[in-house]
Amino acid sequence: MDAVASAKTQIDALKSAAQYADEELKPLKDAARAEIEGYKAGEAYFAEDANLKALAVAIGLQGVKDAKNEEEIAAVVTNVKEAIDGIKTKAACIAEAVAELNAYKGEEGY
């Protein structure tokens, strides 16, 4: 019985291919999470847009968690950055408003 129990213990201690893959991807996933979380400060956005950015980050973090290989991780990071880049910052909103006002001002000759 001791030999069987010992064999079971040794078998249970063996890692699966998935566990090895997870360990191999862990540094890449950690770096991707940090890159996504640190991409553009939340303070750069008005509240509604900050919520959109937070949602993009949350979806990206889940995507990194679910990624099965390096290519999927890279694709998630790229997609999240593109989504965040599409959200207007406070500075972009203000610049747009100023340009509109200047255009209106120029039309009316004020």
BELVENHU-V825605 format. One record per residue. N is the residue number from 0. SS is DSSP state (@ for helix, = for strand, . for the rest). OMEGA is omega in whole degrees, 0 to 359 (NA if undefined). Layout:
BEGIN
n = {N | N}
ss = {SS | SS}
omega = {OMEGA | OMEGA}
END
This chain:
BEGIN
n = {0 | 1 | 2 | 3 | 4 | 5 | 6 | 7 | 8 | 9 | 10 | 11 | 12 | 13 | 14 | 15 | 16 | 17 | 18 | 19 | 20 | 21 | 22 | 23 | 24 | 25 | 26 | 27 | 28 | 29 | 30 | 31 | 32 | 33 | 34 | 35 | 36 | 37 | 38 | 39 | 40 | 41 | 42 | 43 | 44 | 45 | 46 | 47 | 48 | 49 | 50 | 51 | 52 | 53 | 54 | 55 | 56 | 57 | 58 | 59 | 60 | 61 | 62 | 63 | 64 | 65 | 66 | 67 | 68 | 69 | 70 | 71 | 72 | 73 | 74 | 75 | 76 | 77 | 78 | 79 | 80 | 81 | 82 | 83 | 84 | 85 | 86 | 87 | 88 | 89 | 90 | 91 | 92 | 93 | 94 | 95 | 96 | 97 | 98 | 99 | 100 | 101 | 102 | 103 | 104 | 105 | 106 | 107 | 108 | 109}
ss = {. | @ | @ | @ | @ | @ | @ | @ | @ | @ | @ | @ | @ | . | . | . | @ | @ | @ | @ | @ | @ | @ | @ | @ | @ | @ | @ | @ | @ | @ | @ | @ | @ | @ | @ | @ | @ | . | . | . | @ | @ | @ | . | . | @ | @ | @ | @ | @ | @ | @ | @ | @ | @ | @ | @ | @ | @ | @ | @ | @ | @ | @ | @ | . | . | . | @ | @ | @ | @ | @ | @ | @ | @ | @ | @ | @ | @ | @ | @ | @ | @ | . | . | . | . | @ | @ | @ | @ | @ | @ | @ | @ | @ | @ | @ | @ | @ | @ | @ | @ | @ | @ | @ | . | .}
omega = {180 | 180 | 179 | 179 | 179 | 179 | 178 | 179 | 180 | 178 | 179 | 182 | 180 | 179 | 176 | 177 | 179 | 179 | 177 | 179 | 179 | 179 | 180 | 182 | 185 | 179 | 179 | 179 | 178 | 180 | 180 | 178 | 180 | 180 | 180 | 182 | 183 | 184 | 180 | 183 | 179 | 180 | 181 | 185 | 169 | 189 | 182 | 180 | 176 | 176 | 177 | 178 | 179 | 178 | 178 | 179 | 181 | 179 | 178 | 179 | 177 | 178 | 177 | 180 | 183 | 184 | 184 | 181 | 184 | 181 | 179 | 179 | 180 | 180 | 179 | 181 | 179 | 181 | 180 | 179 | 179 | 178 | 180 | 178 | 179 | 179 | 183 | 175 | 176 | 182 | 180 | 179 | 180 | 179 | 179 | 179 | 179 | 179 | 178 | 179 | 179 | 178 | 179 | 180 | 180 | 180 | 185 | 178 | 180 | NA}
END
